[in-house]
Amino acid sequence: MGRAVLYVDGMNAYHGIRSKYGREFLWLDWFALARQIRAQDEILAVRYFTTIVAGEPDAARRQETYLAALTAHRPEVQVVRGRYQKKTFKCRSCGDRWTCACDPPVAFRTYEEKLTDVALAVAMVKDAAEGYGDTSVLISTDSDLNPAIVASAEIAPERTIHLACPPGRQPPSRTFPPNVVPFLISRAHLAASLLPDAVSAGARTYERPEKWR
């Protein structure tokens, strides 16, 4: 039996799962999923990195309800929040994503996720350097995390690093050190890892949003 630490890239996992299965598995118990994919290991920690969506109040409320239900049901899950930063683009040339035919050009506003990848990468490398657990499980296929994967593998060559690819995502094509092992999270893993439809926490009850059923 090993001792595993899981790092969940919340947005990468969300978009992968949704692209493959719609909203069926968004009400997910990440600690239960950790036990599904690493049944032979002791789960030391599940660190869930995410950012509350900006500019979409209904979606943000669903996300807050989910995080409250998750942490109430699974206090073992540590939620680490980033933030969204506003970005403004002005149309510049025909064919650009942010263009229009207006004169003068119209400015488009969007949001960029900040801090989440950095926080995940730092936690992953720190745990490897300090020998916290002997197995890392990264749930993401974001190539921005490749330097953290390589650094963890080189710092602790005796540590196995599993890249658990969410459904709807492909394993990375690049070559990693030999102690880095990719695999796919299956539909069966997800189906066995849902939160109860209603989670009570003291006087509060958090219910699975209708849109996520």
Phi, psi and omega in degrees: 000132176260181178236112190252143172240129182253141179235118184250120172276095191303315183289320178297316179295316180303309183292325177294311181297316182294323180295332183268319189234012183066221184262008187301324187242023180285334181275066195257139175266102186291332177289319176297322178295321177303318179292329178291314187273344177229057185299334183275354186252156164278129180270108181283320184199149170237117180252118186250114185256124184205172178221135177289130184301148180249145177080005179225084187302319180295316178296321179296321178295318178298319181294318178295320177299317180297313181296323178294318178294317182299310183286333175290318181281327183230080178298347177291342182274125177261119179266125179244119186260138168260207179209164174256140178244135180292140174228141179241131179243139173251137178297137188237320182210154182300134179096344176292147181303323184256059180236162172208174182264009184288152174225108009284164181299147179270141177271137179249137180250136175219184183231144180240129179291133182234148170079335187299307181298320181296315180298318179296313182300316180296316180298318182295314181291320180298315179297320178296317182293324183270356180071030177280107188077173177236005178220131172253139175235112179258122177260092181180156169234020181288120182294342176297340180270358181304318179299324178291323178296311182295317180297316179298318181294324181280324179294319184232076184297342178275353183268132175273133178243112181265129173261101182270106186276124177297153174306145182085358177240149179259147176301148180299145183274342183287163179267129179250169173303158187296342179272010176256122188234111177276150171204164183260136171283130185266166175299322180297321176302313182293315183298331181271007190228032179271149172290158170302151181299331177230130180240123180265141176219095186065235180275355182261146172232129179252121184253145177301126181300143179304324182292344181259010181266000000 
